[in-house]
Amino acid sequence: MIALMRHPGRALIAAMLIGTSPGAFASGTAAWEMNSYNDFIRGRFTGISLSREGRLSLAPKLDTIFSSDQPVIWSVAEAPDGSLYAATGNRGRVYRIDPAGKSSLLWTAEQPEVFAVAVDQAGIVYAGTSPEGKVYRIEGGTATEYFAPNARYIWSLAVASDGVLYVGTGDQGKIYRVEGPGKGDLYYETGQSHITGLAMDSAGRLLAGTEPNGILYRISAKDKAFVLYDASLPEIRAIVPMPDGTVYAAALGGSIAKQTQAAAQASQNLTSNSGTAVTTTITVEAQSNAPGAEIKPPAAAPAQPIPGAAVQTTGQTSPAVDVSGVEKSAVYRINPDNTVETLWSSKEENVYDVLALEKQILFSTDQNGRIYGLAPDRRVTLVMETKEGETTRLLPSDHSILAATGNMGRIFRLGEGPGPSGSYEAPVHDSGTASRWGSISWRADLPSGCGLTFRTRSGNSAKPDRTWSDWSEPLTDPAGSRIPSPNSRFIEWKAEMTGTGGATPLLNSVTLAYLPQNSPPVIHSINVITQSVPSGQAARTATAAPSAAYSVTVTDSGDTGPSTSAGTPTQTLSRASTQQITLTWQAEDPDGDRLVYAVYFRGEDETQWKLLKSASHDNSLTFDADVLADGKYYFRVTASDRESNPPSSARDAQLVSAPVMIDNTPPTIALGATHYSAGTARIEWQASDAASPLRRCEYSLDAQAWVPVEAADGVIDSQREKFVLDLTGLPAGEHLVVIRVADSANNTGTAKVVLK
């Protein structure tokens, strides 16, 4: 129960609690529209491209030229004769794919992983194995051990123009220069844990990417290096040097942990099959940065179009580990003057490889094996999805692009023209509540001979599963096709395209209309507060007493001056303030509908609710406290969304307050026996209140400070109390004793006793 007490300070608190009325948002038919790159990129692409302007079309034709029985292709290198060599895991196999597309198993390593492969100008193949790192030279189908650096992992290989082989290792982050079988020397020690990528630039210098500090080095001689870039991401993945000195690099959140785990698991699998016990311990330690200057200059102007294909690089590729709070991956351009630009970054996708072409850059990610195109103005196009777990490597080919993947390990060729068909699945749309589906419409350019149809499906789980409806029959009317899927909370649409003769449909936008089920409002709380306001500002107070029709002037001679009155009038002090009750409530509508309120009250001994105010959009109400007699009351607030919905679907809600005690009547004081003699006095009285328990009693002697008085029974806690006051040491003469008693609502009653 809430007792309303008279306290002027409550006015400020009440004002702070009074909120604004809900915003006016109309309810009714809603529309789910998709018409931009950011809208479409969240969907699933099968043979479909997405332009930077946000238009869907058929993607380049995708042909599978090689499919291994391995889960991932770690590295791919192209020989001078056009043959491809693919390094795989988790059985340590190297495959050869000839220019005609015929594949064969070239070599199977004793180790489970071949993370890196490289080919020199003579067509000799080099392969690095892990987790017991060794480099093998494969010639004529025969593999011989070429270099054993006493390292746990061989992550990357690079062949210089003079035939020298550079070997990047882990977990000590060392680079070796190998001139012949067993003739390898330590070339540079980075101080990092792993050398994750190697490449030769146009000046014959070695570029090396590292982990865990994401540092890109340029090594010009033994033990002589310069830091080109210190990325904010832990691992430099791909390195692409250009003839003009520009370097493209891809960095991500770190993949070494999962890759070493894959190597360990594969090693254990081989052990269990062979019966030979092998124990592999993996330790990755973050060390201090290697020597070299850290360069973080401001971005330079965009470089000119790229004059040629990328130089081949080799490096490991694997599923990456997420690093919270930062981007998962990024693509950088290090200009010839060593300035650095971030061309692309993502918090959702890991970038695996970069391929620089004449007019754009391609890069691949782990989002369904996506391949993106990045124009010189940094606008991105989704070229296609390979539908594999990740696209790990990109290579140029005659009039096409080759893409290697993981999960499963395959190599695809992207054709010059669009494929014959494709489909796009939009992301699942949550309408917020059970909805009635309307129609779906779209805008598209449809060349002659091309086709475009839509299908929908719906369900009440956030992800499509067996509980969802089947895909509907094709919908073909772009102006508005009625959606046949069952009413539910979630819906998804799919566009199916067909092309002919190199022509493709172009889908610009899609709009799906629906009517959400109207949700009822919610009233969270009701607050009841009193406040004091000047009587002249009260909402419905009595009319103030008229001012006197005369004036009184007192001079130092005692004369009152001219006056029309025969006597001196008594001045009446008016009441300083009027008590008001303020109701405030908090309510909202899940659909954003504008709410209209009605407020009712009912006494404790009453059975029917009485209306205080209706059709209000404010969430507060103030009225004079004295319009209600003393007693307990309840207040009810009703909220309705009827102004935003048809009568048949309008909803309302109500909430009743806790019992509120209204007490406007002050306590009464009945004086009893009074005794006064010889400087002592004894005064007895009884105080009572009709509505609430008494809480305080005090007296004032001759208009001095108030002094508390305790009840005769020791505690002031009931509606009727007896009091006895003994005064001593009173000076001779007349004295005034004023008694004041307050109830629970802070109403006060007074009485006076004159001692003579």
VOFI-737424 format. One line per 2 residues: number of its first residue (from 0); for each residue x, z, y of C-alpha. Coordinates in steps of 0.25 Angstrom, whole numbers, plus 5000, padded with zeros to 4 digits. Example, Ala and Ser with C-alpha at 12.3 -4.5 7.8 and 13.67 -1.06 7.14 Angstrom:
REM VOFI-737424
0) 5049,5031,4982  5055,5029,4996
REM end
This chain:
REM VOFI-737424
0) 5000,5000,5000  5005,4997,5014
2) 5002,5006,5025  5001,4999,5039
4) 5008,5008,5049  5008,5008,5064
6) 5023,5004,5068  5026,4995,5080
8) 5039,4991,5073  5032,4984,5062
10) 5028,4973,5072  5042,4966,5071
12) 5042,4967,5056  5029,4961,5055
14) 5033,4949,5064  5045,4947,5055
16) 5037,4946,5042  5027,4936,5048
18) 5031,4922,5042  5027,4909,5047
20) 5016,4901,5040  5019,4892,5029
22) 5023,4877,5032  5012,4867,5031
24) 5016,4858,5020  5005,4849,5014
26) 5002,4849,4999  4998,4837,4992
28) 5005,4824,4986  5020,4825,4985
30) 5030,4814,4983  5043,4813,4975
32) 5051,4803,4982  5065,4797,4978
34) 5071,4787,4987  5086,4791,4989
36) 5099,4791,4982  5098,4807,4982
38) 5084,4806,4976  5088,4796,4964
40) 5102,4801,4961  5096,4813,4954
42) 5089,4805,4943  5094,4798,4930
44) 5099,4784,4930  5099,4775,4918
46) 5104,4761,4922  5100,4764,4937
48) 5109,4764,4949  5106,4772,4962
50) 5111,4766,4975  5115,4774,4987
52) 5103,4770,4994  5094,4777,4983
54) 5090,4764,4976  5089,4763,4961
56) 5093,4751,4954  5098,4746,4940
58) 5112,4751,4937  5124,4742,4933
60) 5123,4738,4918  5129,4748,4909
62) 5136,4744,4896  5143,4753,4886
64) 5156,4747,4882  5161,4759,4874
66) 5155,4771,4868  5164,4781,4861
68) 5160,4792,4851  5166,4802,4861
70) 5159,4811,4871  5167,4807,4883
72) 5177,4797,4888  5188,4805,4896
74) 5196,4793,4901  5196,4778,4901
76) 5208,4769,4904  5208,4753,4905
78) 5220,4745,4900  5226,4733,4906
80) 5218,4724,4896  5205,4730,4900
82) 5203,4739,4888  5198,4753,4890
84) 5203,4766,4884  5194,4778,4883
86) 5199,4792,4880  5188,4801,4874
88) 5185,4815,4869  5182,4823,4861
90) 5189,4816,4850  5201,4811,4857
92) 5199,4796,4856  5204,4784,4864
94) 5196,4771,4864  5199,4757,4868
96) 5188,4748,4874  5193,4733,4875
98) 5188,4724,4886  5178,4718,4877
100) 5172,4732,4875  5176,4734,4861
102) 5181,4749,4859  5190,4755,4848
104) 5196,4769,4846  5210,4768,4850
106) 5215,4782,4847  5210,4796,4843
108) 5219,4808,4848  5221,4821,4841
110) 5216,4828,4853  5201,4828,4856
112) 5202,4823,4870  5208,4811,4877
114) 5206,4814,4891  5215,4803,4897
116) 5219,4789,4894  5227,4779,4902
118) 5232,4765,4900  5245,4759,4905
120) 5248,4745,4910  5252,4741,4896
122) 5239,4745,4890  5245,4758,4883
124) 5235,4769,4882  5238,4784,4885
126) 5229,4795,4881  5230,4810,4884
128) 5224,4820,4874  5219,4834,4875
130) 5218,4846,4873  5233,4845,4868
132) 5237,4835,4879  5245,4823,4874
134) 5246,4809,4879  5246,4797,4869
136) 5251,4783,4871  5242,4773,4863
138) 5247,4759,4861  5242,4749,4850
140) 5232,4759,4845  5243,4770,4842
142) 5244,4783,4850  5257,4791,4852
144) 5260,4803,4859  5265,4800,4872
146) 5266,4813,4880  5263,4827,4877
148) 5264,4835,4890  5261,4849,4883
150) 5248,4850,4891  5234,4853,4886
152) 5227,4841,4892  5230,4827,4896
154) 5219,4825,4907  5224,4812,4914
156) 5234,4800,4912  5238,4789,4922
158) 5248,4778,4920  5257,4773,4932
160) 5260,4759,4934  5274,4761,4928
162) 5268,4766,4915  5271,4780,4918
164) 5260,4790,4912  5255,4802,4920
166) 5248,4813,4912  5239,4823,4918
168) 5238,4836,4910  5231,4850,4910
170) 5231,4861,4910  5243,4862,4918
172) 5240,4851,4927  5253,4843,4925
174) 5256,4828,4927  5266,4821,4918
176) 5273,4808,4920  5275,4801,4906
178) 5285,4789,4906  5285,4787,4890
180) 5282,4794,4877  5286,4809,4879
182) 5292,4806,4893  5283,4814,4902
184) 5287,4823,4913  5279,4833,4922
186) 5276,4824,4934  5268,4834,4942
188) 5262,4848,4940  5250,4850,4949
190) 5247,4865,4946  5233,4861,4943
192) 5227,4863,4929  5224,4849,4925
194) 5227,4834,4930  5213,4828,4929
196) 5216,4814,4934  5228,4805,4936
198) 5229,4791,4943  5240,4782,4950
200) 5238,4778,4964  5242,4765,4970
202) 5256,4770,4974  5259,4775,4960
204) 5257,4790,4963  5250,4799,4953
206) 5236,4805,4957  5232,4817,4950
208) 5219,4825,4950  5219,4840,4945
210) 5210,4852,4941  5207,4863,4945
212) 5210,4861,4960  5205,4846,4961
214) 5218,4842,4967  5222,4827,4968
216) 5237,4824,4968  5245,4812,4972
218) 5259,4813,4964  5270,4804,4969
220) 5281,4809,4961  5285,4820,4951
222) 5281,4833,4957  5277,4827,4970
224) 5262,4827,4973  5252,4827,4985
226) 5238,4832,4984  5229,4821,4988
228) 5216,4830,4988  5212,4844,4984
230) 5198,4843,4980  5187,4854,4980
232) 5184,4851,4966  5192,4856,4954
234) 5196,4842,4947  5200,4829,4952
236) 5194,4819,4941  5196,4805,4945
238) 5207,4798,4953  5206,4784,4958
240) 5218,4779,4967  5215,4766,4975
242) 5225,4755,4980  5224,4759,4994
244) 5228,4774,4991  5214,4779,4991
246) 5211,4789,4980  5197,4792,4974
248) 5196,4805,4966  5185,4812,4959
250) 5184,4827,4958  5175,4837,4950
252) 5172,4851,4947  5182,4852,4935
254) 5180,4846,4921  5193,4851,4915
256) 5186,4863,4908  5175,4855,4901
258) 5186,4845,4897  5195,4855,4891
260) 5183,4861,4884  5180,4848,4878
262) 5194,4846,4874  5194,4859,4867
264) 5181,4857,4860  5185,4844,4855
266) 5198,4850,4850  5190,4860,4843
268) 5181,4850,4836  5193,4842,4832
270) 5199,4855,4826  5187,4858,4818
272) 5187,4844,4812  5201,4844,4809
274) 5203,4858,4804  5215,4861,4813
276) 5214,4872,4823  5217,4869,4838
278) 5215,4879,4849  5214,4874,4863
280) 5214,4884,4875  5210,4878,4889
282) 5214,4885,4901  5212,4879,4915
284) 5218,4887,4927  5217,4884,4942
286) 5231,4884,4948  5236,4882,4962
288) 5236,4869,4969  5247,4860,4966
290) 5257,4856,4977  5253,4846,4987
292) 5245,4844,5000  5230,4847,5000
294) 5223,4836,5008  5209,4838,5013
296) 5209,4829,5026  5196,4824,5032
298) 5189,4812,5026  5194,4799,5030
300) 5186,4786,5033  5181,4779,5021
302) 5191,4770,5014  5189,4755,5013
304) 5182,4749,5001  5191,4751,4988
306) 5199,4739,4985  5199,4739,4970
308) 5196,4746,4957  5201,4760,4954
310) 5215,4763,4947  5213,4769,4933
312) 5214,4784,4932  5212,4792,4919
314) 5207,4806,4919  5199,4816,4911
316) 5184,4816,4912  5174,4827,4907
318) 5162,4834,4911  5165,4843,4923
320) 5163,4857,4926  5154,4861,4938
322) 5160,4869,4950  5149,4876,4957
324) 5148,4876,4972  5156,4863,4974
326) 5154,4848,4971  5155,4844,4956
328) 5163,4832,4960  5168,4823,4971
330) 5174,4809,4974  5185,4809,4984
332) 5193,4798,4991  5207,4801,4995
334) 5211,4791,5006  5225,4785,5007
336) 5227,4795,5019  5224,4807,5010
338) 5211,4810,5017  5200,4813,5007
340) 5185,4810,5006  5174,4815,4997
342) 5166,4803,4993  5156,4809,4984
344) 5153,4823,4978  5143,4829,4969
346) 5138,4843,4965  5131,4837,4953
348) 5140,4827,4947  5154,4826,4942
350) 5162,4814,4945  5171,4809,4934
352) 5178,4796,4939  5179,4787,4951
354) 5181,4772,4951  5184,4764,4964
356) 5179,4750,4966  5180,4740,4977
358) 5167,4744,4984  5164,4758,4979
360) 5168,4770,4971  5162,4773,4957
362) 5162,4787,4952  5156,4793,4939
364) 5150,4807,4936  5144,4815,4925
366) 5129,4814,4930  5124,4805,4918
368) 5137,4797,4920  5134,4792,4934
370) 5142,4782,4941  5142,4782,4956
372) 5146,4772,4966  5152,4777,4980
374) 5152,4767,4991  5163,4767,5003
376) 5152,4774,5011  5151,4785,5001
378) 5136,4782,4997  5134,4783,4982
380) 5127,4774,4972  5124,4779,4958
382) 5129,4767,4950  5123,4772,4936
384) 5122,4782,4926  5129,4780,4912
386) 5120,4791,4906  5132,4798,4900
388) 5137,4812,4903  5147,4807,4913
390) 5155,4794,4917  5169,4798,4915
392) 5177,4786,4919  5175,4773,4928
394) 5183,4761,4926  5183,4747,4933
396) 5181,4735,4924  5179,4720,4926
398) 5166,4719,4935  5161,4733,4930
400) 5164,4747,4929  5167,4755,4916
402) 5162,4770,4914  5166,4780,4904
404) 5157,4791,4900  5157,4805,4893
406) 5146,4810,4884  5146,4799,4878
408) 5160,4793,4880  5156,4778,4884
410) 5161,4767,4893  5151,4759,4901
412) 5152,4746,4909  5144,4745,4922
414) 5139,4730,4923  5139,4722,4936
416) 5124,4721,4936  5113,4730,4934
418) 5107,4734,4921  5094,4728,4915
420) 5087,4741,4916  5088,4756,4920
422) 5080,4768,4923  5080,4780,4933
424) 5074,4794,4930  5071,4802,4943
426) 5074,4817,4943  5063,4826,4939
428) 5054,4829,4951  5048,4843,4952
430) 5035,4843,4959  5035,4858,4959
432) 5022,4860,4952  5012,4853,4942
434) 5009,4840,4950  5000,4828,4949
436) 5008,4815,4949  5004,4804,4958
438) 5011,4790,4958  5025,4785,4958
440) 5029,4774,4968  5042,4767,4971
442) 5049,4757,4980  5058,4747,4973
444) 5064,4733,4974  5061,4726,4962
446) 5067,4712,4960  5061,4701,4952
448) 5062,4704,4937  5066,4719,4939
450) 5057,4731,4934  5054,4745,4939
452) 5045,4755,4933  5043,4770,4933
454) 5039,4781,4924  5036,4796,4926
456) 5036,4808,4917  5033,4823,4920
458) 5033,4837,4915  5034,4851,4918
460) 5048,4854,4915  5059,4852,4925
462) 5067,4843,4915  5060,4832,4907
464) 5058,4836,4893  5049,4834,4881
466) 5038,4841,4889  5038,4830,4900
468) 5029,4818,4899  5034,4804,4894
470) 5038,4794,4904  5026,4787,4909
472) 5023,4772,4907  5029,4763,4917
474) 5024,4764,4932  5025,4751,4939
476) 5018,4752,4953  5028,4755,4964
478) 5017,4758,4974  5012,4770,4965
480) 5011,4772,4950  5002,4783,4945
482) 5011,4793,4938  5005,4796,4924
484) 5014,4807,4920  5007,4821,4918
486) 5006,4830,4930  5017,4841,4930
488) 5028,4847,4938  5040,4837,4936
490) 5040,4822,4935  5051,4811,4934
492) 5050,4796,4936  5059,4785,4930
494) 5061,4771,4935  5064,4760,4926
496) 5071,4747,4931  5074,4734,4925
498) 5082,4722,4931  5085,4708,4928
500) 5096,4698,4932  5104,4709,4940
502) 5092,4713,4948  5087,4727,4949
504) 5076,4735,4954  5079,4744,4966
506) 5071,4757,4967  5070,4763,4981
508) 5061,4775,4980  5051,4782,4971
510) 5039,4791,4975  5031,4800,4966
512) 5019,4807,4971  5012,4819,4965
514) 5003,4830,4968  5008,4844,4966
516) 4999,4855,4960  4996,4864,4972
518) 5002,4878,4970  4995,4890,4976
520) 5002,4898,4988  5009,4910,4985
522) 5008,4923,4994  5020,4932,4992
524) 5017,4944,5001  5008,4950,5011
526) 5014,4960,5022  5006,4969,5030
528) 5012,4975,5043  5007,4982,5056
530) 5013,4980,5069  5010,4985,5083
532) 5007,4976,5095  5003,4978,5109
534) 4988,4980,5110  4987,4968,5120
536) 4993,4959,5109  4985,4964,5097
538) 4978,4953,5089  4964,4959,5090
540) 4965,4972,5098  4955,4979,5106
542) 4954,4974,5121  4964,4982,5129
544) 4958,4993,5139  4957,4987,5153
546) 4966,4991,5164  4962,5002,5174
548) 4955,4998,5186  4963,5007,5195
550) 4977,5011,5198  4983,5025,5200
552) 4995,5027,5210  5001,5041,5211
554) 5010,5044,5224  5020,5055,5226
556) 5010,5062,5234  5000,5063,5222
558) 4990,5054,5229  4984,5044,5220
560) 4982,5034,5231  4969,5026,5233
562) 4960,5025,5221  4946,5022,5218
564) 4947,5033,5207  4943,5047,5209
566) 4953,5052,5199  4966,5049,5191
568) 4963,5041,5179  4969,5043,5165
570) 4978,5033,5160  4975,5029,5145
572) 4987,5024,5137  4983,5012,5129
574) 4988,5010,5114  5001,5003,5114
576) 5000,4994,5102  4990,4989,5092
578) 4992,4989,5077  4991,4976,5070
580) 4992,4972,5055  5000,4959,5051
582) 4999,4953,5038  5010,4943,5033
584) 5011,4936,5020  5021,4926,5013
586) 5015,4914,5006  5020,4901,5002
588) 5014,4888,4995  5023,4882,4984
590) 5018,4868,4988  5021,4870,5003
592) 5007,4870,5007  5002,4876,5020
594) 4995,4889,5017  4983,4895,5024
596) 4980,4910,5023  4968,4919,5023
598) 4970,4935,5025  4960,4945,5020
600) 4959,4960,5020  4952,4971,5011
602) 4951,4986,5012  4954,4994,5000
604) 4939,4998,4999  4934,4984,5001
606) 4931,4973,4991  4931,4960,4999
608) 4942,4954,5007  4940,4951,5022
610) 4946,4939,5029  4956,4942,5040
612) 4961,4928,5043  4959,4914,5036
614) 4965,4900,5037  4979,4905,5043
616) 4992,4898,5041  5000,4911,5046
618) 5005,4920,5035  5003,4933,5044
620) 4990,4939,5051  4990,4950,5061
622) 4978,4959,5065  4975,4972,5072
624) 4976,4984,5062  4964,4991,5068
626) 4954,4980,5062  4956,4987,5049
628) 4951,5001,5046  4960,5011,5040
630) 4962,5009,5025  4969,5001,5014
632) 4968,4986,5015  4972,4974,5007
634) 4976,4960,5013  4974,4947,5006
636) 4981,4934,5010  4976,4921,5004
638) 4985,4908,5005  4979,4894,5003
640) 4985,4880,5003  4971,4874,5005
642) 4976,4866,5018  4986,4858,5010
644) 4978,4855,4997  4964,4850,4993
646) 4954,4861,4991  4954,4859,4976
648) 4969,4861,4975  4971,4872,4986
650) 4977,4885,4981  4978,4899,4987
652) 4984,4912,4984  4982,4926,4989
654) 4989,4940,4990  4984,4954,4993
656) 4992,4964,5001  4995,4978,4996
658) 4986,4988,5001  4988,4991,5016
660) 4984,5004,5023  4977,5002,5037
662) 4978,5015,5045  4974,5014,5059
664) 4968,5028,5061  4977,5039,5066
666) 4977,5053,5059  4968,5064,5065
668) 4973,5078,5068  4964,5090,5067
670) 4970,5102,5074  4969,5116,5068
672) 4972,5130,5073  4983,5131,5084
674) 4990,5144,5088  4999,5146,5100
676) 5005,5158,5105  5019,5164,5109
678) 5026,5151,5108  5021,5147,5095
680) 5010,5138,5090  5004,5134,5077
682) 4996,5121,5076  4988,5117,5064
684) 4982,5103,5062  4977,5093,5051
686) 4979,5078,5051  4972,5068,5043
688) 4971,5052,5042  4960,5044,5036
690) 4969,5032,5031  4983,5036,5027
692) 4992,5048,5024  4998,5056,5036
694) 5013,5054,5037  5018,5061,5049
696) 5014,5073,5059  5022,5078,5071
698) 5020,5085,5084  5025,5085,5098
700) 5026,5097,5107  5024,5095,5122
702) 5027,5080,5121  5040,5082,5114
704) 5046,5075,5102  5037,5074,5089
706) 5040,5084,5078  5036,5082,5064
708) 5026,5091,5057  5025,5093,5042
710) 5011,5094,5035  5007,5108,5030
712) 5009,5103,5016  5023,5098,5019
714) 5020,5083,5018  5012,5073,5026
716) 5007,5064,5016  4991,5065,5016
718) 4980,5060,5025  4977,5075,5029
720) 4988,5085,5032  4989,5099,5039
722) 4999,5103,5049  5004,5116,5055
724) 5013,5116,5067  5021,5129,5071
726) 5027,5129,5085  5036,5140,5090
728) 5044,5143,5103  5034,5136,5112
730) 5036,5139,5127  5024,5146,5134
732) 5014,5137,5139  5006,5125,5135
734) 5011,5115,5124  5006,5102,5119
736) 5007,5099,5104  5004,5085,5099
738) 5002,5082,5085  5004,5068,5079
740) 5001,5064,5065  5003,5050,5058
742) 4998,5043,5046  5004,5033,5037
744) 5000,5021,5046  5007,5029,5057
746) 4994,5031,5065  4995,5044,5073
748) 4985,5055,5077  4988,5065,5087
750) 4983,5079,5092  4987,5089,5102
752) 4987,5104,5103  4989,5111,5117
754) 4995,5125,5115  4991,5134,5127
REM end
